[in-house]
C-alpha cells in the first residue's frame, strides 16, 4: 500500500514538474520584433504600449547618413536636420514639426529607461523610411530607400 501511495505521489510530482514546461516558439512571443535595414533592434529598445510599437528614436537614425540629431533636455525635444529633412519631436506631445508643417502622431512620445520612445511607423515614415508589418511573425520591417533623407 505504501508503495502504491509513493508511486502516485511520484507521478503527481513528475507531472507537476514536467507537465508545466512547454516548448516555446520565438515567433509565438507576444513581444514584437523590429528590423531596421535588416538589423534587429534589441528588445530593450522596443516597447509595446496601447497596441502600438514604440522604438528608441536613436535606433531610427543610428545608421542613417546625412542626419544630425540634437536633444534639448529643457524642452524634451529631439531636433533632426538633414539636407531635405527638418523634424522636431517633443516628448508628451502628439504634434510634430516636419519641414515647417505641423503633423499629428497617433500617440505621444515618452521617456522609458532614459530613452525617447516614438511610435515606430510615424517616426520611420517621417524620416522617409518604408515600414512593413508581418502579423504572423509579430515583426516590423523598416527599410531606408536608396538615398532618401
C-alpha positions as CSV (number, residue, x, y, z in Angstrom):
1,X,0.0,0.0,0.0
2,X,2.8,2.4,0.9
3,X,4.5,1.6,-2.4
4,X,1.3,2.5,-4.3
5,X,1.0,5.8,-2.5
6,X,4.6,6.6,-3.2
7,X,4.1,5.8,-6.9
8,X,1.0,8.1,-7.1
9,X,2.9,10.9,-5.3
10,X,5.9,10.5,-7.5
11,X,3.8,10.5,-10.7
12,X,2.0,13.6,-9.4
13,X,5.3,15.4,-8.7
14,X,6.6,14.4,-12.1
15,X,3.6,15.8,-13.9
16,X,3.7,19.0,-11.9
17,X,7.3,19.5,-12.7
18,X,7.5,18.5,-16.3
19,X,3.8,18.9,-17.4
20,X,4.1,22.7,-16.8
21,X,7.1,23.0,-19.1
22,X,6.1,23.5,-22.6
23,X,8.3,24.2,-25.6
24,X,8.2,27.8,-26.8
25,X,8.4,29.2,-30.2
26,X,10.1,32.6,-30.7
27,X,7.6,33.6,-33.3
28,X,4.7,33.0,-30.9
29,X,6.1,35.6,-28.4
30,X,3.8,38.5,-27.7
31,X,6.8,40.9,-27.8
32,X,7.1,42.3,-31.3
33,X,10.4,42.3,-33.2
34,X,11.7,45.2,-35.3
35,X,14.3,45.1,-38.0
36,X,15.7,48.3,-39.4
37,X,17.6,47.8,-42.7
38,X,17.9,44.1,-41.8
39,X,19.4,44.8,-38.3
40,X,17.4,43.5,-35.4
41,X,16.6,46.2,-32.8
42,X,17.3,45.0,-29.2
43,X,14.2,44.2,-27.2
44,X,15.2,46.8,-24.6
45,X,14.7,49.5,-27.3
46,X,11.2,48.3,-28.2
47,X,8.0,49.0,-26.1
48,X,4.5,47.9,-26.9
49,X,2.0,50.4,-25.5
50,X,-1.7,50.9,-26.3
51,X,-1.4,48.4,-29.2
52,X,1.4,50.4,-30.9
53,X,5.1,49.7,-31.2
54,X,7.4,52.3,-29.9
55,X,11.1,52.3,-30.5
56,X,14.0,54.2,-29.1
57,X,14.4,57.1,-31.5
58,X,18.2,56.6,-31.8
59,X,17.6,53.3,-33.4
60,X,15.9,55.0,-36.4
61,X,18.9,57.3,-37.2
62,X,21.8,55.3,-35.9
63,X,23.0,54.2,-39.3
64,X,21.3,56.9,-41.4
65,X,23.7,59.1,-43.4
66,X,23.3,62.8,-43.6
67,X,21.1,63.4,-40.5
68,X,22.1,65.2,-37.3
69,X,20.2,64.8,-34.1
70,X,20.1,67.3,-31.1
71,X,18.4,66.6,-27.8
72,X,17.0,69.6,-25.9
73,X,16.8,68.4,-22.3
74,X,14.9,71.5,-21.1
75,X,12.1,71.2,-23.6
76,X,12.4,67.4,-24.0
77,X,12.7,67.8,-27.8
78,X,14.6,66.0,-30.5
79,X,15.6,68.1,-33.5
80,X,16.7,66.3,-36.6
81,X,18.3,68.1,-39.5
82,X,19.4,66.8,-42.9
83,X,19.7,68.0,-46.5
84,X,15.9,67.5,-47.1
85,X,14.7,66.9,-43.6
86,X,13.9,69.1,-40.6
87,X,12.0,67.4,-37.8
88,X,11.1,68.3,-34.2
89,X,9.6,65.6,-31.9
90,X,8.6,66.6,-28.4
91,X,8.1,64.2,-25.5
92,X,4.5,64.3,-24.3
93,X,3.1,65.9,-27.4
94,X,1.4,64.2,-30.4
95,X,2.2,67.0,-32.7
96,X,5.4,67.1,-34.7
97,X,7.0,69.7,-36.9
98,X,8.3,68.3,-40.2
99,X,9.8,70.8,-42.8
100,X,7.7,73.7,-41.3
101,X,4.5,71.7,-41.3
102,X,2.7,70.5,-38.2
103,X,1.7,66.8,-38.3
104,X,-0.1,64.7,-35.8
105,X,1.1,61.4,-34.4
106,X,-1.3,58.6,-33.2
107,X,0.5,58.7,-29.8
108,X,2.8,60.8,-27.8
109,X,6.5,60.0,-27.4
110,X,7.7,59.2,-23.9
111,X,10.8,58.5,-21.9
112,X,11.5,54.9,-21.0
113,X,14.6,53.8,-19.2
114,X,16.3,57.0,-20.3
115,X,15.4,56.6,-23.9
116,X,13.0,58.7,-26.0
117,X,10.4,56.2,-27.4
118,X,8.5,57.2,-30.5
119,X,5.7,55.5,-32.5
120,X,7.6,53.3,-34.9
121,X,5.5,53.7,-38.1
122,X,5.1,57.5,-37.8
123,X,8.7,58.3,-36.9
124,X,10.0,55.9,-39.6
125,X,7.8,57.3,-42.3
126,X,8.6,60.9,-41.2
127,X,12.3,60.1,-41.9
128,X,11.5,58.7,-45.4
129,X,11.6,55.0,-44.4
130,X,9.2,52.3,-45.5
131,X,7.5,50.1,-42.9
132,X,6.0,46.6,-43.4
133,X,4.2,44.6,-40.7
134,X,4.2,40.8,-40.6
135,X,1.2,39.9,-38.4
136,X,2.0,36.2,-38.2
137,X,5.6,36.9,-37.1
138,X,4.7,39.9,-35.0
139,X,7.6,41.7,-36.8
140,X,8.0,45.2,-38.3
141,X,10.5,45.6,-41.1
142,X,11.8,49.2,-41.6
143,X,13.7,49.9,-44.8
144,X,15.5,53.0,-46.0
145,X,15.0,53.6,-49.7
146,X,18.2,54.5,-51.5
147,X,19.4,58.0,-50.7
148,X,16.2,59.2,-49.1
149,X,16.9,61.9,-46.5
